[in-house]
Amino acid sequence: MKKLLVAILLTPVISFAQVKETLYYFKSKDSLVGVKNKDGKIIVPAQFKIYGYLKDGDPVDGETIHFDGTKAGEEHEKYAWGYIYDRKGNYLYQPFMYDNGADYFSEGFRRLVKNGKIGFADRNGKTVIQPEHDFAVPFNYGYAAFCDGCDWEKTDDEHKAVVGGNWGIMNTQGKIVQPLAKHSEKDVEIDGKYYPNPFQYNEKEKNILKFFEKQNKKLSDLYHVNVYNKLSDKEKKLFFEIVERPKENFPYYQVNTYNHEKNELDMLYRFKFMVSEDGSTFYALNSYNEEKIPFAEWLKDEIKNAKDFQKEHTDNPNKFMNEQN
């Protein structure tokens, strides 16, 4: 009876402790790229011309397969770059092209393109906002601006600007949000209009954010140590918000950092953090592919970098004070 009880108790653990199949990129004789598993079974045939530094045998990282290039024999989708497949080999979407590559994730969302329209996908490859608008900017502080009827206008040899059209603001569910008639300092200003603060937290999440709030002064001084115009304490104040919660294939809370105007500090990874699902272990992101390092180790490096900077630039107006160690 005891053995049977143990078996029953272990069953849910085993069912949820599934390990992702190891997948590898491979190259054909004509240098086209595909993906196969460790047994050599082809998951996605070799049909992509990759422009990065991908090598034959490199592992597939993340929750989806990303082909950072073009597909042989297929006409290029306007404003798109690359292809995303799930780990079973099913095509999912094409990312929006940004900075000569695939769009970055911002607050857990990446822009995608279908038939010239912009939508958003999450880190698991699921389309969470359907491609319905002519353009949209990345999410910032829970909102994204979008336009319909707008177009691209060339500004110089390398860049284009979006012009014309009707603009609006959407939330993370893709719903259009109207500006507030009255606002408080908790609300979000976007292009001179105010929108409701989109973040709400339970007690565990509030405790996670308290960890960062207790160190707000230290972290703000570290971030602004190399800013060359003198800032007030109000201008240096940082805001910390949870932009992703634990879900399938992602057992973390992601905490992003914003400046006093509630604009994200860095689109890639600097001053972005992850916290374990139980709220006990804190990490800082150390690269665009979300390499995690313990928060204490990251903080030690940031303090050293700030001190070194001040030694070389003794006239820096926003000082990091040694007694904050």
N, C-alpha and C positions, 0 to 999 in steps of 0.2 A: 504493500500500500504506500509506504514512504517513497519507494522508487517511482511509482506511478505519479505521485504528487510532484516530485522533483521534475519529472519529465514534462508534466503539464505546465509548471511554472517556467521552465526554460524555453518552451515553445515560442512565446511571443518575443523573447530576447533573440532567439535564433532568426526568426522571421524578419526582424527589423535590423539585424546586424549584417545585412548583405553588403558584400564588397563589390565595388565597381569593377567591371571587366577591364583588364589592361589592354589598351589599344595603341597602335603605332602608325605613324605616317610611313608610307613607302613610295618609292619613285619607280616608274616604269622605264623602259629603255629609252623612250623619247622624252624623259624628264617630267612627265606628268605625275601628279601626286594623288594618292588615294589613302585609304585607311584599312588596316587589317588587324585581327586580334593576335594573341600570342601563339595560337595554333596555326596561323597562316591563313585563316578564313578571311576573305575580302568582305569588309563591312561597307565600304564605299569604293567603287572602282576608280582607278587612276585616270582622272579626266580634268584635272585642275592645273593650270599654270600658276605657280606660286612665285611671288616676287621678293619674299623675305629670305631669311637665312636658314630655312628649314632643311634638315638633313634626313637622309633615309634612315629610318629606325627611331626617330625622335618620338617620345611618348605624347599621347593626346592628353592635355591637361584640362581641367575644368569639367563642367557638366555637359558640354556640347562639343561637337567637332567643328573647328573653324578652318576653312580653306581661305587663306588670305591672298586671293588672286582671282583670275578669270576662269571660266569653264569652257573647255574646248567645244567649238561648234555652236555656242550659244551667244546670241546677241546681248551686249552689255546693257543692263538695266540702268537708266539714267539716274544719276545721283547715288547709286549703290556701289558697294565695294565688298567683294568676297561672298562666301556662302556659309550658312550655318546648318548643320545636320545634328540630329540626336545621336546618341551613342549606339543605336540600333541600325543606323544608316538611313533614317528617314529625313528627307529635306524639310527644313523649317522656315527659313527666311533669308533675305539678303540684308546685311547691315547698311545703314546710311554711310556714305563716304564722308570722312572728316579728317583733315590734315593728312591727306595722301594715304589714308588707311581706313580701316573699319572704325565706326563710331565707338567711343569709350562708354563704359557703364557710368551712369551718374544717378546716385540715390537708388541703385538697384535696377535701373532701366537703361536700355540701349535703343536708339532709334533704328527703325527698319524701313525698307522701301518696297512697295508693291504697286506696279502700274503707275509710277510717278507720285504716289501718295505716301505720306509719312505716318508711321505708327510706332509702337514701343513694344519691346520684348523684355522678359525678365531673365535672370541668370540661368534658368533651366530651359530656356529656349521657347517658352510659352509666349504667344502674342497676347499681351494684357490690354493693349489699347489698339484697336483696329486702325489700319492705315486709311485715314479718311481726309487728312488735311494736306494742303499743298506744301506746307513747311511747319516745322516745330523746333524749338530750341530744347536743349537738355533740361531735365528737371533740376530746379534749385529751390530749396526750402519748401518742398512739397508741391510746387506748381511748375507748369511749363507754358510758355507763350506759344501760340500757333497762329497761322494765317491761312486764309482761303482767298483765292484769286490773286495771289502774289506771284512774283516771278524773280528770276535771277538776272542781275545786271552786272556786267563785267566792269571792274573798277581799275584793274591794272593787269599785267601779264600773268599774275598768279592767283588773284583773288576775285571773288564775286560777292555781291551784296544782294540781299533779298529786298525787293522794292514793291510798293503798292499793296493792294489787297485789304482785306478786313481782318483785324487781329483780335484775338481773345485769349483767355487764360483757362487752362484745364487743370484738374486735380489728378491724382494718381489713379483714379478710376476712369479717366478720360472724360469726365463730366465738365461742362462749361461752368465756370464760377463767375458770378457778378461781383463788381467792387462794392465795398461797404459805403453806406451813406455817412456813418460815423465810425470812428476807429479808436483803438487804444494803442499803447506802445507795444503790446504783445502781437499786434497784427503785422502783416507783411506788406511792405511797399514795393510795387512793381510799376515802373514807368509813371510815377506820380499818383497812382491809385493804390488803395489799400484793400487787402483781402484777409479773410479770417485766418488766424494761426491754425495750421492744419494738424498740429501734433497733440496727441493725447496719450497719457501713460498710465499704466497700472503701478502698484506699489513697487514691484520688483524693478520695473523700468525706471521709476523715479530714483531708486537707490543706485542703479547703474550710472545715471547722469550726475548724481551727487558726487560720485568719485571724481568726475572731471571738474565739476563746479568748485570743489574744495581747492583745486589747483589752478583755477582760472587765471589768477594774477601771474603766477609763475609761467604758465603756458602762453599767455598773451605776451609777456615780456620776451620769452624765447622766440616766438614767431615774428615779433616786430623789431628784433634787435638790429636787423640790417636795413630797416626802412629809414630813408634819409631825411624825411620831414618829421618834425617833432609832433607827436600825437598826445592827446589828452587821455586820461584813464578811460573815459567814455568811448573814445574812438578806438582804443586798444581792446576793449571788452570783446570776448569771444562768446559765441553761443554753441552749445552742443546739443545735437538732436539725433534720435535713433531713426535711421532711414530704412533699415531692413531688420526684419525679425526672423527667428529660426523657422526654417521650412525644409521641405524635402531637399536633401543633398547640401544643406547649409545650416549647421547647428550653431549659429552665431547671431548676436546682435551687431549691426554695423552702426557706428557713431561717427557722424561727420561734424566738421567744425566750420563755423560761419563767422564773418566779421560783424561789426556793429550795425552794418546795413543789411545783415542777414543774407549776404552773398557767400557762396562756398569759397573757402580759402584756396583750394587747389583741385582742379578737375581730375587729376590722376590719383595720387595716393598720399601726399604729404598732409599730416595732421588728420588722418583718418584712422579709426580704431575699430577693433572687433573685440567682443566680449563673449565668453562662453555661454552656452544656453542656460546654465545654472546661475549666471551672473557673478561668478567668483574669480574668473581669470581674465586679465586684460592684456590686449595686444595692440601694437601699432603696426600699420601696414608699411612695408619697406620697399615696395616696388609695385608697378602697374599690374602685375599678375597676382597681387594680394599675398605676397610673402609676409608671414606674420612673425614678429619678434616680441618677446616679453616687454610689457610697458616700461618696467624699471630699467631694462637695458637700453631701450629707445630714449628714455628721459636722460639717462646718464650721457649718452652720445650727444643729445641736443644741448645739454648744459656745456659740455666740452667745446662743441662747435661755437656756441655763443661766446664763451670766454676767449677762444682763439680769435674770433672775429673782432672782439673789442680790443684785443692787444694790437691787432693790425690796423684798426680804425678807431683810434682813441677819441675821435670827434663824433662818434655816432650819437645822435640825440636821444635815442630810445634805449636806455641802459638796461642791461640785465644785471641785477644786483647779486653779488656773491653770497650774501647772507641768506638767500632764498634756497640754498642747497638743503 
